[in-house]
């Protein structure tokens, strides 16, 4: 019997697998929404919006493929070689700016919608530099990954990672709050918008009730009528 200690793979390979699988789940959602969007034939949408939807789907596909390539490299090419777990694969370095490019485009679109609804130019004046900063931080994170292992990278560039994550969270929350406020303010003038908001709220509450009921029943019959 070997006296070597059994390696703990949860924080390394396990975390990578969970992250890749969860990311793939979200990609599946994007894929379905993209198909539904083009099949619904939104003829009134501007060409730029259609191009943006296609752009997001293409780059999400690239991003997910890079993550799976990294997982394959760690679990197949590097099978049994523990040293490879601490190596930063080039696919990770490339996936970071790809992901940040997608986020910058989407959040930029949301910021533009806030401007259209509120007509407040200062919002765009703040949002555009903030998005550029977020993209720049993402590129910096990608560039610095080539100079160190995962352990050394986390120690030496923790400030960079934290700054990028905080900047992203602030932008996401700000756009969400601003859009919610604009929709709430304009709902009275646009009854159709108010109906959509009401349906979304009812659907959310209905799904929550069904989920809670299913958890209580633990396999009992679904109460679909409660959601209607």
C-alpha positions as CSV (number, residue, x, y, z in Angstrom):
1,X,0.0,0.0,0.0
2,X,1.4,3.4,-1.0
3,X,2.3,5.8,1.7
4,X,1.7,8.8,-0.6
5,X,-1.1,11.1,0.6
6,X,-4.2,11.0,-1.6
7,X,-4.4,14.4,-3.5
8,X,-7.5,16.6,-2.8
9,X,-8.9,17.4,-6.2
10,X,-12.1,19.3,-5.0
11,X,-10.6,22.8,-4.9
12,X,-8.8,22.3,-8.3
13,X,-10.2,19.8,-10.8
14,X,-13.6,19.6,-9.0
15,X,-14.1,23.3,-9.1
16,X,-13.1,23.4,-12.7
17,X,-15.6,20.7,-13.7
18,X,-18.5,22.3,-11.7
19,X,-17.7,25.7,-13.3
20,X,-17.5,24.3,-16.8
21,X,-20.8,22.4,-16.4
22,X,-22.6,25.3,-14.9
23,X,-21.3,27.6,-17.7
24,X,-22.5,25.0,-20.3
25,X,-25.9,25.0,-18.7
26,X,-26.1,28.8,-19.1
27,X,-24.8,28.5,-22.7
28,X,-27.7,26.1,-23.4
29,X,-30.1,28.8,-22.2
30,X,-28.5,31.4,-24.5
31,X,-28.6,28.9,-27.4
32,X,-32.3,28.3,-27.0
33,X,-33.1,32.0,-26.6
34,X,-31.1,32.7,-29.8
35,X,-33.1,30.1,-31.8
36,X,-36.4,31.4,-30.4
37,X,-35.4,35.0,-31.2
38,X,-34.7,34.3,-34.9
39,X,-37.7,31.9,-35.3
40,X,-40.0,34.5,-33.8
41,X,-39.1,36.8,-36.8
42,X,-38.8,40.1,-35.0
43,X,-39.0,42.0,-38.3
44,X,-39.3,45.4,-36.5
45,X,-36.0,45.0,-34.7
46,X,-33.1,47.0,-36.0
47,X,-30.4,45.1,-37.9
48,X,-27.8,46.1,-35.3
49,X,-29.9,44.3,-32.6
50,X,-30.1,41.1,-34.7
51,X,-26.3,41.3,-35.3
52,X,-25.7,41.7,-31.6
53,X,-27.8,38.6,-30.8
54,X,-25.8,36.6,-33.4
55,X,-22.5,38.0,-32.1
56,X,-23.3,37.1,-28.5
57,X,-24.2,33.5,-29.6
58,X,-21.1,33.1,-31.7
59,X,-18.8,34.3,-28.9
60,X,-20.6,32.4,-26.2
61,X,-20.0,29.3,-28.4
62,X,-16.3,30.1,-28.6
63,X,-16.2,30.8,-24.8
64,X,-17.8,27.5,-23.9
65,X,-15.6,25.6,-26.4
66,X,-12.5,27.1,-24.8
67,X,-13.7,26.0,-21.3
68,X,-14.3,22.5,-22.5
69,X,-10.9,22.4,-24.2
70,X,-9.3,23.3,-20.9
71,X,-11.3,20.7,-19.0
72,X,-10.3,18.1,-21.6
73,X,-6.6,19.1,-21.3
74,X,-6.7,18.7,-17.5
75,X,-8.6,15.5,-17.4
76,X,-7.3,13.6,-20.5
77,X,-4.0,15.0,-21.7
78,X,-2.9,15.6,-18.1
79,X,-4.5,12.5,-16.6
80,X,-2.5,11.4,-13.5
81,X,-0.1,14.4,-13.7
82,X,-1.0,16.5,-10.7
83,X,1.4,19.3,-11.7
84,X,-0.8,20.1,-14.7
85,X,-3.6,21.2,-12.3
86,X,-1.6,24.3,-11.3
87,X,-0.7,25.2,-14.8
88,X,-2.7,28.0,-16.5
89,X,-3.9,26.6,-19.9
90,X,-3.9,29.0,-22.8
91,X,-7.6,28.4,-23.3
92,X,-8.3,30.0,-19.9
93,X,-6.3,33.1,-20.9
94,X,-8.2,33.4,-24.2
95,X,-11.6,32.8,-22.6
96,X,-11.3,35.7,-20.2
97,X,-11.3,38.5,-22.8
98,X,-13.9,36.7,-24.9
99,X,-16.2,36.6,-21.9
100,X,-15.5,40.2,-21.0
101,X,-16.2,41.3,-24.6
102,X,-19.6,39.6,-24.4
103,X,-20.4,41.2,-21.1
104,X,-19.3,44.6,-22.3
105,X,-21.5,44.4,-25.3
106,X,-24.6,43.3,-23.4
107,X,-24.2,45.7,-20.6
108,X,-23.5,48.5,-23.1
109,X,-26.8,47.7,-24.7
110,X,-28.6,47.8,-21.4
111,X,-26.9,51.2,-20.6
112,X,-28.1,52.5,-24.0
113,X,-31.7,51.3,-23.2
114,X,-31.5,53.2,-19.9
115,X,-30.5,56.3,-21.9
116,X,-33.4,55.8,-24.4
117,X,-35.9,55.4,-21.6
118,X,-34.6,58.2,-19.3
119,X,-33.0,60.5,-21.8
120,X,-30.2,61.2,-19.3
121,X,-27.0,61.7,-21.1
122,X,-24.8,61.7,-17.9
123,X,-25.7,58.0,-17.5
124,X,-24.0,57.1,-20.8
125,X,-21.1,59.4,-19.9
126,X,-20.5,57.3,-16.8
127,X,-21.4,53.9,-18.2
128,X,-19.1,54.0,-21.3
129,X,-15.9,54.6,-19.3
130,X,-17.0,52.1,-16.7
131,X,-17.5,49.4,-19.4
132,X,-14.2,50.3,-21.0
133,X,-12.5,49.9,-17.6
134,X,-14.2,46.5,-17.1
135,X,-13.0,45.3,-20.5
136,X,-9.5,46.6,-19.8
137,X,-9.4,44.8,-16.5
138,X,-10.5,41.6,-18.2
139,X,-7.8,41.9,-20.8
140,X,-5.2,42.6,-18.1
141,X,-6.3,39.4,-16.2
142,X,-5.8,37.4,-19.4
143,X,-2.4,38.8,-20.2
144,X,-1.1,38.2,-16.7
145,X,-2.2,34.5,-16.7
146,X,0.7,33.6,-19.0
147,X,3.3,34.6,-16.4
148,X,2.4,32.4,-13.5
149,X,0.8,29.2,-12.2
150,X,-2.7,29.4,-10.6
151,X,-1.3,29.5,-7.1
152,X,1.2,32.2,-7.9
153,X,-1.4,34.1,-9.9
154,X,-3.9,34.2,-7.1
155,X,-1.3,35.5,-4.7
156,X,0.3,38.1,-7.0
157,X,-2.7,39.4,-8.9
158,X,-5.5,39.0,-6.3
159,X,-6.0,42.8,-6.4
160,X,-6.6,42.7,-10.2
161,X,-9.1,39.8,-10.0
162,X,-11.0,41.5,-7.1
163,X,-11.1,44.8,-8.9
164,X,-12.4,43.3,-12.1
165,X,-15.1,41.4,-10.2
166,X,-16.2,44.4,-8.1
167,X,-16.3,46.6,-11.2
168,X,-18.4,44.1,-13.0
169,X,-20.8,43.6,-10.1
170,X,-21.2,47.4,-9.7
171,X,-22.0,47.8,-13.5
172,X,-24.5,44.9,-13.5
173,X,-26.3,46.1,-10.4
174,X,-26.4,49.7,-11.6
175,X,-27.9,48.8,-15.0
176,X,-30.4,46.5,-13.4
177,X,-31.6,49.1,-10.9
178,X,-31.7,51.8,-13.5
179,X,-33.7,49.6,-16.0
180,X,-36.2,48.6,-13.3
181,X,-36.7,52.2,-12.3
182,X,-37.2,53.3,-15.9
183,X,-39.7,50.5,-16.5
184,X,-41.6,51.3,-13.3
185,X,-41.7,55.0,-14.2
186,X,-42.9,54.3,-17.7
187,X,-45.4,51.5,-17.0
188,X,-48.2,53.9,-16.4
189,X,-47.7,55.4,-19.9
190,X,-47.4,52.1,-21.6
191,X,-50.1,49.6,-20.5
192,X,-48.6,46.8,-22.5
193,X,-45.3,47.2,-20.6
194,X,-47.2,47.0,-17.3
195,X,-49.0,43.8,-18.5
196,X,-45.6,42.3,-19.3
197,X,-44.2,43.2,-15.9
198,X,-47.2,41.8,-14.2
199,X,-47.0,38.5,-16.1
200,X,-43.3,38.2,-15.3
201,X,-44.1,38.8,-11.6
202,X,-46.9,36.3,-11.6
203,X,-44.8,33.7,-13.4
204,X,-41.9,34.2,-11.0
205,X,-44.2,33.8,-8.0
206,X,-46.0,30.9,-9.6
207,X,-42.8,29.0,-10.2
208,X,-41.6,29.7,-6.7
209,X,-44.9,28.3,-5.2
210,X,-44.6,25.2,-7.4
211,X,-41.0,24.7,-6.3
212,X,-41.8,25.1,-2.6
213,X,-44.8,22.8,-2.9
214,X,-42.7,20.1,-4.7
215,X,-40.1,20.4,-2.0
216,X,-42.8,19.9,0.7
217,X,-44.4,17.0,-1.1
218,X,-41.0,15.5,-2.1
219,X,-42.3,13.9,-5.2
220,X,-45.9,14.6,-4.9
221,X,-48.2,15.8,-7.7
222,X,-47.3,19.2,-9.2
223,X,-49.9,22.0,-8.5
224,X,-49.9,23.7,-11.9
225,X,-53.1,25.6,-11.3
226,X,-51.4,27.6,-8.6
227,X,-49.2,29.2,-11.2
228,X,-52.0,30.3,-13.4
